[in-house]
Amino acid sequence: MNEVFSGKDPHFDAVIKTAQYLAGLTSDRDIWAELGKVVTQFFGADIVAFAGRRPDGRVIVHSCSPADASLCPRLVEAAGKTISQVLESGFLATETLELPQACSVAFLPLTEGRRTATVMLVGYRNDAPLSRELLNVYLAVAGLFDTTLARIASEHRFISMADNVPEMLYQMLRYPDGKARFTYVSKGSSGVLGLPPDELLADAAAFVDGFHVEDRQGYEAALARCEAGSIRLNQAFRWLDRAGGVRHILLNAMPSAQEDGSVVWDGAAQDITERERLEAERKHSLEQLENSMEETVQAIATTIEMRDPYTAGHQRRVAGLAQHIAEEMRLPEEEVHGIYLAATIHDIGKIHIPAEILSFPGKLGEIEYALIKVHVQAGYDILKNIEFPWPVAQMVYQHHEHLDGSGYPRGLKGDEIMLGARILCVADVVESMASFRPYRPGLGAEKALAEIRENRGRLYDAAVVDVCLGLFAKGYEFR
């Protein structure tokens, strides 16, 4: 037997070398040839082969070492029965074969999951039985092979999956000095960036240099920020392809700090250019719709102004105050805009009320006041079929409702009244009391503010009242 087994614990050294070698074995190598090389070089075996079963049940021997075209069929003929037994039982076996020289062979099961999928044949050219010590060593080696085969199979599955998705999956190593290199790039890079994986693996600068000049610094800053906080990067950047086009690339990646100070990035890059184009078109269409809606609102407001200048001026001032209240309450910009537009036409229903009643210089009787109250329903009926991006019709419908249910037209209470309508209600009351009306002079801002302060939380929303009072305390004035 080869002298590698002589001396002080040579088996241990060989097993350690095997483990180290297998740890660096990558999925792009011929795995069976590599395993055979390990056994011949580290353990001095004369023959190494791997056997399995065809789909039709027949035994096949492959990857023989030494590379002898006649060896594999001779092994099938001489040891086919033993190979079958090991495949079925999963137990180690030994046998002396004539190949044609006498050869002591160990049959070692290699498992895939819970089943024996492959048998490794290791032979030494002599007729002496293999020692128990050596067989135990080979069982340990077989365990290392099992782990390696499972890892390589997993890598193959991942690569197969990665190469069949449109995204570019990658692993990138960034060094403390900021330089980087790709350790893995899937085939998706050709579609996402227009660059093949080999080019990126050879030079990571091809990736970084492709960023739009205005985005390159932002990309580097994003990496540094995520590395410092160990947080995920999820950000889109503009990338210039070789044809001169601008692509929008979404990067979703996670950093992992290494002991040597480098950082491993596992990520995916997705071409979202088409999505960005559709989003830009959607925003443009929405802006056009909003502009059209605003023009509609202004046209309605102008119509009211031509018929009743008092109402028109009142609506403009209410809209200004309602907008300021909504902004102070830090509502979203779109919601603030919707409240402003609703306030601009909140008395549109008065177009159905005779002008002589609207401009009557004295106190209104019960019948006239009842007609005035109808304007809320009338305004809702005018607006309800117009598809605003905001609940304009409902805000107009509810702006005379009170928290305690004493308002009109439906006697809504508390949270039944939407926030926009509660803001309109306060702004409407303050402007109406403070400003001139055909039937009375203006009462002034102090009396108007005293009204909402006194009925804060009962008729009017407390938070809205507080913001309104704060605005006037800071010098707000109607214009």
C-alpha positions in Angstrom: 0.0 0.0 0.0 1.2 3.5 -0.7 3.5 5.1 1.9 1.1 7.9 2.5 -0.4 5.7 5.2 2.9 5.3 7.1 4.3 7.6 9.7 2.5 9.5 12.4 -1.2 9.8 11.8 -1.1 10.3 8.0 -4.8 9.6 7.6 -5.6 12.7 9.7 -3.5 14.9 7.5 -5.0 13.5 4.3 -8.6 14.0 5.6 -7.8 17.6 6.6 -6.3 18.2 3.1 -9.4 16.6 1.6 -11.8 18.9 3.6 -9.7 22.0 2.6 -9.7 21.0 -1.1 -13.4 20.3 -1.2 -14.3 23.6 0.5 -12.8 25.4 -2.5 -14.4 23.2 -5.1 -16.7 25.2 -7.4 -19.7 24.0 -9.3 -18.1 24.8 -12.7 -15.6 22.0 -12.3 -16.0 18.3 -13.2 -17.1 17.1 -9.8 -16.4 13.4 -10.3 -13.0 13.9 -11.8 -12.1 16.2 -8.8 -13.3 13.7 -6.2 -11.3 11.0 -8.0 -8.2 13.2 -7.9 -8.6 13.7 -4.2 -8.6 10.0 -3.5 -5.7 9.2 -5.8 -3.5 12.1 -4.7 -4.2 12.3 -1.0 -4.8 8.6 -0.2 -2.7 6.9 -2.9 -5.5 4.8 -4.3 -4.8 2.9 -7.5 -8.3 2.9 -8.9 -11.2 5.2 -8.2 -14.6 5.0 -9.9 -18.2 6.1 -9.3 -21.2 3.9 -10.0 -24.9 4.4 -10.2 -28.0 3.1 -11.8 -29.6 4.0 -15.1 -33.3 4.9 -15.3 -33.8 1.4 -16.8 -32.3 -0.1 -13.6 -28.9 -1.2 -15.1 -25.7 -0.5 -13.2 -23.3 2.0 -14.8 -19.7 2.9 -13.8 -18.4 6.3 -14.8 -15.5 8.6 -14.1 -12.9 6.0 -13.7 -9.3 6.8 -12.7 -7.0 6.0 -14.3 -8.7 7.1 -17.5 -8.9 3.7 -19.2 -11.8 3.1 -21.6 -11.9 -0.6 -20.8 -11.9 -0.2 -17.0 -15.5 1.0 -16.5 -17.2 -1.9 -18.3 -14.8 -4.4 -16.6 -15.8 -3.0 -13.2 -19.5 -3.4 -14.1 -18.8 -7.0 -15.2 -16.7 -7.8 -12.1 -18.6 -5.9 -9.4 -22.1 -5.1 -10.7 -23.8 -7.3 -8.2 -21.9 -5.8 -5.2 -22.6 -2.3 -6.5 -26.3 -3.1 -6.7 -26.2 -4.4 -3.1 -24.6 -1.2 -1.8 -27.0 0.9 -3.7 -29.9 -0.9 -2.1 -28.6 -1.4 1.4 -26.5 1.8 1.8 -23.8 -0.2 3.7 -20.1 -0.4 3.0 -18.8 -3.5 1.2 -15.3 -4.8 0.3 -14.2 -7.3 -2.3 -11.1 -8.5 -4.1 -11.5 -8.2 -7.9 -9.4 -9.5 -10.8 -8.9 -6.4 -13.1 -7.0 -8.5 -14.3 -4.5 -8.0 -11.5 -5.8 -8.7 -8.0 -7.3 -5.5 -6.5 -8.7 -4.9 -3.0 -11.8 -2.7 -3.5 -14.0 -0.8 -1.0 -17.5 0.1 -2.1 -18.6 3.3 -0.3 -22.2 4.6 -0.4 -22.7 8.3 -1.3 -26.1 9.6 -0.3 -28.4 12.0 -1.8 -31.0 13.0 0.8 -31.8 9.7 2.5 -31.0 7.4 -0.4 -27.8 6.0 -1.7 -27.5 7.5 -5.1 -23.8 6.7 -6.0 -21.2 4.1 -5.0 -17.6 5.1 -4.8 -15.2 2.3 -5.7 -11.7 2.7 -4.2 -9.1 0.0 -5.1 -5.5 -0.9 -4.3 -3.5 -3.3 -6.4 -2.9 -6.1 -3.9 -4.9 -9.1 -2.6 -4.6 -8.1 1.1 -7.9 -7.0 2.7 -8.2 -3.3 3.4 -7.6 -2.4 7.0 -10.4 -1.4 9.3 -8.5 1.8 10.0 -8.4 2.7 6.3 -12.1 1.8 5.8 -13.1 4.1 8.7 -11.0 6.9 7.0 -12.9 6.3 3.8 -16.2 6.4 5.5 -15.3 9.9 6.8 -14.2 10.9 3.4 -17.5 9.6 2.0 -19.2 11.9 4.4 -17.2 14.9 3.2 -18.1 13.9 -0.4 -21.8 13.7 0.5 -21.6 17.3 1.9 -19.7 18.5 -1.2 -22.1 16.8 -3.6 -25.1 18.3 -1.8 -23.5 21.8 -1.9 -22.6 21.5 -5.6 -26.1 20.2 -6.4 -27.6 23.2 -4.5 -25.3 25.6 -6.4 -26.4 24.0 -9.7 -30.1 24.4 -8.8 -29.5 28.0 -7.8 -27.6 28.8 -11.0 -30.2 27.1 -13.1 -32.9 29.1 -11.3 -30.9 32.4 -11.5 -30.2 32.0 -15.2 -33.9 31.5 -15.9 -35.2 34.7 -14.3 -35.0 38.0 -16.1 -33.4 39.9 -13.2 -29.6 40.1 -12.8 -28.7 38.2 -9.6 -25.3 39.0 -8.3 -22.8 38.8 -5.5 -20.4 41.6 -5.2 -17.4 42.0 -2.9 -16.5 45.5 -1.8 -13.1 46.2 -0.2 -12.4 48.8 2.5 -10.8 51.1 -0.1 -14.1 51.2 -2.0 -13.0 48.9 -4.9 -15.2 46.0 -5.8 -15.4 42.9 -7.8 -18.3 40.5 -8.7 -18.0 37.0 -7.5 -21.2 35.9 -9.3 -23.4 37.4 -12.0 -26.4 35.6 -13.5 -27.2 35.6 -17.2 -29.9 38.2 -16.6 -27.2 40.9 -16.8 -27.4 40.6 -20.6 -31.0 41.7 -20.5 -30.9 44.1 -17.6 -27.7 46.0 -18.5 -26.8 44.7 -22.0 -23.6 43.3 -20.6 -22.7 39.6 -20.4 -21.8 38.1 -17.0 -18.2 37.4 -18.1 -17.6 41.1 -18.7 -18.8 42.1 -15.3 -16.9 39.3 -13.6 -13.7 40.4 -15.3 -14.2 44.1 -14.4 -16.7 45.5 -11.9 -15.9 49.0 -13.1 -18.1 48.3 -16.2 -21.0 48.3 -13.8 -20.1 51.3 -11.8 -19.1 53.4 -14.8 -22.5 52.8 -16.4 -24.4 54.9 -13.8 -25.7 58.2 -15.0 -23.2 60.9 -13.9 -25.9 62.5 -11.7 -26.6 59.1 -10.0 -23.1 57.7 -9.6 -22.4 59.6 -6.4 -25.8 58.7 -5.0 -25.1 55.0 -5.7 -21.8 55.1 -3.8 -23.4 57.1 -0.9 -26.3 54.6 -0.8 -23.8 51.6 -0.5 -21.9 53.4 2.3 -25.1 54.2 4.2 -26.4 50.6 4.0 -23.0 49.1 4.9 -22.8 51.4 8.0 -26.2 50.4 9.2 -26.3 46.8 7.8 -29.6 47.7 6.1 -31.0 46.7 2.7 -30.5 48.8 -0.4 -33.7 49.2 -2.3 -33.3 52.1 -4.7 -33.6 52.9 -8.4 -30.8 54.5 -10.5 -30.3 55.6 -14.0 -27.9 53.5 -16.0 -26.5 54.3 -19.5 -26.3 51.3 -21.8 -23.8 50.9 -24.7 -26.4 52.0 -27.2 -26.7 55.4 -25.5 -30.1 54.7 -23.9 -31.0 55.5 -20.3 -32.3 52.5 -18.3 -33.9 52.7 -14.9 -32.3 50.0 -12.8 -33.8 48.9 -9.4 -31.2 47.5 -7.0 -32.4 45.3 -4.1 -29.4 44.0 -2.2 -28.2 43.2 1.3 -24.7 43.8 2.7 -22.8 41.4 5.0 -19.7 42.6 6.7 -16.7 40.3 6.7 -13.9 40.0 9.3 -11.3 41.4 7.0 -13.3 44.7 6.6 -14.7 43.8 3.2 -18.5 43.6 2.5 -20.3 41.0 0.5 -23.4 42.3 -1.3 -26.0 39.7 -2.3 -28.5 41.4 -4.7 -30.7 41.6 -7.7 -30.9 44.2 -10.4 -34.1 44.7 -12.3 -34.7 46.8 -15.4 -37.8 49.0 -14.5 -37.5 51.3 -17.5 -40.9 50.4 -18.9 -42.5 50.6 -15.5 -41.0 54.1 -15.0 -42.3 55.2 -18.4 -45.8 54.0 -17.6 -45.6 55.7 -14.2 -44.6 59.0 -15.9 -47.5 58.6 -18.3 -49.9 57.9 -15.5 -48.6 61.0 -13.5 -49.0 63.1 -16.6 -52.5 61.9 -17.2 -53.4 62.5 -13.6 -51.9 66.0 -13.8 -54.0 66.6 -16.9 -57.1 65.3 -15.1 -56.5 67.4 -12.0 -55.9 70.5 -14.2 -59.2 69.8 -16.0 -60.9 69.4 -12.7 -59.5 72.6 -11.4 -60.6 74.4 -14.6 -64.1 73.0 -14.0 -64.1 74.2 -10.4 -62.9 77.6 -11.4 -65.5 77.8 -14.1 -68.2 76.9 -11.6 -66.9 79.5 -9.1 -66.9 82.1 -11.9 -70.5 81.3 -12.7 -71.4 81.8 -9.0 -69.5 85.1 -8.9 -71.3 86.5 -11.9 -74.6 85.7 -10.2 -73.8 86.5 -6.5 -70.5 88.3 -5.8 -71.0 88.1 -2.1 -71.0 84.3 -2.2 -68.0 84.2 -4.6 -65.9 86.3 -2.3 -67.0 84.3 0.7 -65.9 81.0 -1.0 -62.5 82.3 -1.9 -61.8 83.4 1.7 -63.1 80.2 3.1 -60.9 78.2 0.7 -57.9 80.2 1.8 -58.5 79.6 5.5 -59.4 75.9 5.0 -56.2 75.4 3.0 -54.1 77.0 5.8 -55.8 74.9 8.5 -55.2 71.7 6.5 -51.6 72.5 5.9 -51.0 73.3 9.6 -52.6 69.9 10.5 -49.9 68.4 8.2 -52.3 66.6 6.0 -51.0 65.1 2.7 -50.5 67.6 -0.1 -53.1 66.0 -2.3 -55.7 66.0 0.6 -55.0 69.7 1.2 -55.6 70.4 -2.5 -58.9 68.5 -2.4 -60.1 70.5 0.6 -59.2 73.8 -1.1 -61.1 72.9 -4.2 -64.2 71.8 -2.2 -64.1 75.0 -0.3 -63.8 77.0 -3.5 -67.3 75.8 -4.5 -68.8 74.7 -1.2 -71.8 77.0 -1.7 -72.4 76.1 -5.3 -76.0 75.0 -4.4 -77.0 78.6 -3.8 -77.2 78.9 -7.6 -80.7 77.3 -7.1 -81.7 80.0 -4.6 -83.4 83.2 -5.8 -81.0 86.1 -5.9 -83.3 88.3 -4.0 -83.2 85.9 -1.0 -79.3 85.8 -1.1 -79.1 89.6 -1.2 -82.0 90.3 1.2 -80.9 93.1 3.4 -82.8 92.1 6.5 -83.3 89.1 8.7 -84.7 86.0 6.8 -88.0 84.4 7.8 -88.4 80.7 8.4 -89.4 79.9 4.9 -86.5 81.9 3.4 -84.0 80.3 5.8 -85.3 76.8 4.9 -84.7 77.6 1.3 -81.1 78.7 2.1 -80.5 75.4 3.9 -81.5 73.5 0.7 -78.3 74.8 -0.9 -76.3 71.9 0.7 -78.4 69.2 -0.9 -78.5 71.1 -4.2 -74.7 71.5 -4.2 -74.3 67.8 -3.6 -76.7 66.9 -6.4 -74.7 69.1 -8.8 -71.3 67.7 -7.9 -72.0 64.0 -7.1 -71.7 62.8 -10.7 -68.4 64.6 -11.4 -65.5 62.2 -10.8 -63.1 64.3 -8.8 -59.9 62.7 -7.4 -61.1 63.8 -4.0 -64.5 63.5 -2.2 -65.5 67.1 -3.1 -69.2 66.3 -3.3 -69.3 64.7 0.2 -67.3 67.6 1.7 -69.8 70.1 0.3 -72.7 67.9 1.5 -71.4 67.7 5.0 -69.9 71.2 5.7 -72.9 72.3 7.7 -73.0 69.2 10.0 -72.1 69.6 13.7 -70.4 67.1 16.0 -73.4 66.8 18.3 -75.8 66.1 15.4 -77.5 69.5 15.4 -76.3 70.4 11.9 -77.9 69.9 8.5 -79.0 68.3 6.2 -78.6 64.8 7.7 -77.7 65.5 11.4 -74.5 63.5 11.2 -72.4 63.1 14.4 -68.7 62.9 15.3 -66.7 60.7 13.0 -69.6 60.3 10.6 -68.4 63.7 9.4 -65.3 63.5 7.3 -62.3 65.6 8.3 -62.3 67.8 5.2 -65.9 68.8 6.0 -65.1 69.5 9.6 -62.3 71.9 8.4 -64.7 73.5 5.9 -67.3 74.0 8.7 -64.9 75.9 11.0 -63.5 78.0 8.1 -67.1 78.8 6.9 -68.3 79.8 10.3 -65.3 82.1 11.0 -65.5 83.8 7.6 -69.3 84.2 7.7 -69.3 85.8 11.1 -66.3 88.0 10.5 -67.2 89.4 7.1 -70.0 91.7 5.7 -73.3 90.2 4.6 -76.2 91.8 2.8 -78.3 91.3 5.9 -75.8 92.5 8.5 -72.4 94.2 8.9 -69.4 92.0 9.7 -69.1 91.0 13.4 -65.3 90.9 13.3 -62.7 88.1 13.8 -62.8 88.2 17.6 -66.5 87.3 17.8 -66.1 84.6 15.1 -63.2 83.1 17.0 -65.1 83.3 20.3 -67.9 81.3 18.6 -65.6 78.4 17.7 -63.7 78.5 21.0 -67.0 78.3 23.0 -68.3 75.4 20.9 -65.0 73.6 20.6 -65.6 69.8 20.8 -69.4 70.2 20.8 -70.2 71.7 17.4 -66.7 72.0 15.9 -63.8 69.6 15.8 -61.4 70.4 18.7 -58.2 69.9 16.7 -59.4 72.0 13.8 -60.5 74.8 16.2 -57.1 74.8 17.9 -55.3 75.1 14.6 -57.6 77.9 13.4 -57.1 79.8 16.7 -53.4 79.4 16.4 -53.4 80.8 12.8 -55.2 84.0 13.9 -52.9 84.3 16.9 -50.0 84.3 14.5 -51.6 87.1 12.5 -53.7 85.4 9.8 -56.1 87.8 8.0 -58.7 87.3 5.3 -57.9 88.8 2.0 
